[in-house]
Amino acid sequence: MNNLWKSLFFLLAGVLFFSGVAFAQDELEVNEAINLALENSIDLRISKIDLDNSRINYKRNEADIMRTGSRYAELQNELGLLQAENSFTQRENQLVRDTARMFFQIILSEMELERKEVTMELEKRRLDEVERQVQTGHRSQLDLIQQQGNYNSAAFDLEASRQDLIQDREEFKYKLGLEELPPLDSGALGQINPRTIDLEEFLEEAIAASIEITVREKQFELAEIDLNRAKEVTTPTLDLQQKENDLEVARLNIIKTERDIQHRFQQMYNSFVRSRNTLQLAVESLEEAEKNHAIIIRQEELGLRTTNDLLSSRISLMGAQQSLASSVNSYYLILLEIFEAMGRNLKEVADEILQN
């Protein structure tokens, strides 16, 4: 089984070779696309200015808090800055993930388009054969109508995929702030070394990095101060009871948040494991498809198979190649989520994750 992982890079390189994708020095790499998206995102710039203003307010409030010595005001100040910083980090990480997702999707769509081109070629050859057989009386007019429908459907699917790809490239060009979108580096789905991440270590890091628990803890402390203040002065019984309830809710929210993120991160890790398993199965399927295609090629050369058989085999091979590339794509995207959960800034670790 380890040999499958060792040969993964070469299999993916084969995907690019068989699909006819050419490498060029001026191709846009995935991390270059991410940098362009980060540099040209106006929304991210606005978010950065909002964060700068939050830091300014934090320092301004900090000076006042030092004079009053109010722990309550200090907690509110810390909570506001913490949430502002987390909001910016989430927006930046989301932009990284969205850019990678769109980049990979375009590559997959290009592979899909090429497969549909070969499919239409096969359906056209079949249509020509049926037409000849109808003329010689070996097939019926109904057979011709059915095959004409198959050809028309293949042509429609091809054109729909072509238009979808044009639209996706246009949207991606806009996202990156480019006048023209260069060819994308298809090797982005061919450079991968599946990682082993320990569940316990992941959960420990992810929980420690979670802002949600820190926010809940500060909210609990605020509720506790509210209650203590109410006890220090004359407070109506019902108001005091309400503050005690607020404190209990804050305590329960800590427990609930801890359980929720534990469950969420466990599910995320399960998705990561599934993506690795799916990747492994896709490798095996591609190996089988390559063997079958090689047999068909030899049989066609010996006159034992037709050109249509060869095209059909090629379509199956392209489907296996596309499935593998799709599995790599899914693996990369869940890996980005894993690293983000562990408190990593995706802008800083994108090179490590996407080109390992």
N, C-alpha and C positions, 0 to 999 in steps of 0.2 A: 504493500500500500504506500510506503514511503516513496517508492520509485515514481508513483503517480505525481506526488508533490514535486519531486525533483525535476520531473519532465514537464511541469506545468508551463514554465516560461516558453519552452520550445513548442509546445502544443499551441499556445496562444500566438506565438510568432507564425505558426502554420496557419492559424485563422487569418491573419493579415495577408499571408502569401496567397492562400487559395482564394480569398475574396478579392484579390487584385488591388488591394490598397497599397499605394506607393508611398514611400517615405520621402520627405523633402526637408531641406534645412529650414525652409521658411514656414513650416507647419507650426501652428499654435499649440503649445503644451498646456496641460491642464492647470499647472501651477501659475503659468503666465496669465491664463484666463482669470484665475482667482485674484491675482494681483490687480489686473485691470478692473475687475468688478469692484474690488475694495477701493481703488483709487477714484473711480468715476461714479460711485454711488452717492447721489445727493442726499438720499434718506440717511445714509450712514454719516455723512458730514453733519447733517442737522442733529442726529443723535449724539455725535461727538461734542457738538457745541452745547447741547442740553446737559451732557455729563460735565463739561467744563463749568457750566453755570452751577450745577449741583455741588461741585467741589468748592466753588467760590462761596456759595451760601453756607456750606459746611464750615469753612474757615471763619466766615463772619459770625456764624452762630457760636462757634467754638470760643471765640473771644468773649462773647457775652456770658456763656456758660461758666467760664473760668471765674468770672466775677460773682456769679450767683451760687455756684457750686451745686446746681440742680442736677441730680442724677436722672431725673425724669426727662428733662430737656436734653441731657447728653444722650440718652437712649434714643429719643426721637430723632436727634441729629444724626446719630450713627445709622439708624434704620433708614432714614431718607437717602443717605449717601450709598449705603449698601444696595438698596433697591435700584438706584440710578446706575451704579456700576454694573450690576447684574443685567439690567435691561440693555445696556450698550453691548456687553459681552454676548448676550443672547442674539442680538440683532446682527452683530459681526459674524458670529458662528453660523447663523442661519444663512447669511449671504454666501459664506464659504461652501456650505452644504448644497445650497440651491445652484450655485455655479457649477460645482462638480457634477451634480445630477443632470443639469442641462447639457453639459459638455459630453458626458457619457451617453446620454439619450440620443444626441445627434449622431454619434458614431454608430450606435445600435440601429438607428433609423437608416443610415447609409448602407449598413449590411443588409437590412431588411429590403431596401430598395433593390439592391443588386440581386438578391434571391428572387424577388418578384420579376425582375427582368428576365432571368433564366426561366422562371415558371411560364411567363408569357411566350417565350421562344418555344418552349416545349408544347404548349397548347396550340401555337400556330402550326407547328409541324404535324401535330395530331389532326388539326383541322384540314390541312392539305391532304393528308392521307385519307381521311374520311371522304373528302370530296372526290378523290380519285376512285375510291372503292364504290361510291355511289354511282359514278359514271360507268363503272364496269358491272354494276348490278350486285356487288358483294355486300353492300350496306344499304340501309333504308334511308329515306329522306328524314325520318325521325331521328336517326343517329346523327345525321348532319346538323339538325336543329339543336340537338343536345350539345354537340361538340362546339357549335357556334356560340352557344350560351356559355360554355366553359371558357372559351377564348375571350368573349366579351367581358366576363367576370374578372378574368386575370388582367385584362387591359384596364378595366375600371379600378381594380385594387392597386395596380401599378401607378396609375395617374393620381389616385388619392394619396398614396404614400409619397409620391413626388411633391405634391402640393403641401402636404403636412411638413415635409422636410424643409421646403422653402420657407414656410412660415416659422418653423422652429429656429432655423438659422437667422432669420430676420429678427426674431425676438432676442436671440442670444447676442447678435451684433449690437442691438440697442442696449442690452444689459451691460455690455462691456464698453460701451461708448465708442465703438469703432464705425468708420465709414464703410469699410469693407471687411467681411469676416474671412480670414484666410483658412486654408484647409486645417482641420484639427488633427493632432497627433494621435493616430489610432493606436500607437504603442502604449497609450495610457491604460489600455485594457490588457496589456501584455507583459507588464512588469509587476509581478506580484510574488510575494513569498508569504503564504498564509501564516499568521501568528498564532501562538499559543498564549492565551491569557487565563490566568488562574482565577477561578470564580471568587474565592475568598478575598484575594488581593484586590480584585476589581470592586467588589462590594464595599470593602473597607475604604478604598480611595474615593469611590463615588459618594458614599455617605458622608465622609469627612469633607468633601468638596461641595456638598449640597448647601445652597444658600437658604433653601426653604426651612431647614431645621433652625438655622441661626436666626432667621426672621421670627419664627415661632417662639424661640427662647427669649428674644428681646420683647416680643409682645406679651409674653408671660410676666416678665419682670416689670413691664409698664403696668399691667393689671395688678400686680402685687403692690406696687408703690401706690396706686390709686386706692386700694383697699386699706393699706396702712395709714394713709392720709385721712381716710374717712373715719378710721377708728380713733385717730388722735383728736378729733373735734366732735362736737355734737352733730350726729348724723341720724336722720330718720331711719327707723328700722327697715323699712322697705328699700330705701336707697342702699343701706348697708348690705342687705340681702342680695340686691342686684349686683353689687360689686363683688360679693363673694361668688355669685354665679358666674360673673365675667371671668374671674380668676380660674374657676374650675373649667370653664370652656377653654381658656387659654392653655391650661394644663393638658386637657384632653386633645387639643389641637396638636400639641407636640407629639403625643403618642400616635395620633392618627397620621400625622405627616411622616413620622418615622416608619410606620407600617406601610404607608402608601409608596414611599420612595424605595423601601426595601423590595416591595412587590414589583414596582416598575423597573428597577434595575435588574431584578432577577429575570423578568420577561425580556428585557433588552439583551441580557447575556444569553438567554435561550435562543433569541433570534440570531445572535452572533454565531452560536454553535450550529444552528440550522443552516446558516449561510455557508459555513465551512463544509458541512456535509453535502449540501447541494452542489457546491463547487467541485467537490471530489467526484460526485456522481456525474457531473457534466464532463469532467475529464475522461472518465471511463466511457461515456457515451460517444465522445468525440473520437477516442481511440478506436472504438468499434466501427464507427462510421468511416474512418479513414481506411481501416482494413477492408471493409466491404467495398468502398469505392475503388481501391486498388485492384480488387478482384474483378470488378466490373470493367475497369479499364483494360485489363489483360484479356478478358473474355471478348470485349468489343474488338480488340486488335486481332483476335483469332477468328472473328466473324461469328461468334456465338451470341453476341448481343447487338442490339441496334443502337443507333445514335440516340433514339428516344430513351432507351434504357440508361444510357450514359448520362443524359441530361437529368433524368429522374434521380439517379444516384447522386449526381452533383448537387441537386436541390436538397436532398437529404443531408448531405455532408455540410452544406451551407447552413442548414437549420441547426445541426449539432454545433457548428462553430458559433452561430449566433446565440445559442443557449449557453454555451460556455462564457462568451463575452457578457451576456446578461447576468450570469451568476457572479462574475467578477465585479460587475457594476454593483449588484446588491451587496456583495461582501464589502466593497469600499465604503458604501453609504452607511452600513451598520457599524463599520469600524470607526467612521467619523463620529457617530453618535456615542460609541463606547468611550472614545477619547474625550469628547465634550463632557460626558457624565463624570469622568475622572478629574474634571477641573482644568483640562488643558485648553489653551487658546488655539483654536483651529488654524488661525492665520499663521501662527508660529510653528505648528507641527505638520502643516499640509504637505510639505516636501517629504517628510518622513513617512507619512501615512500613504500618500498616493503614488510615491515612486520609491518603494522599498526594495 
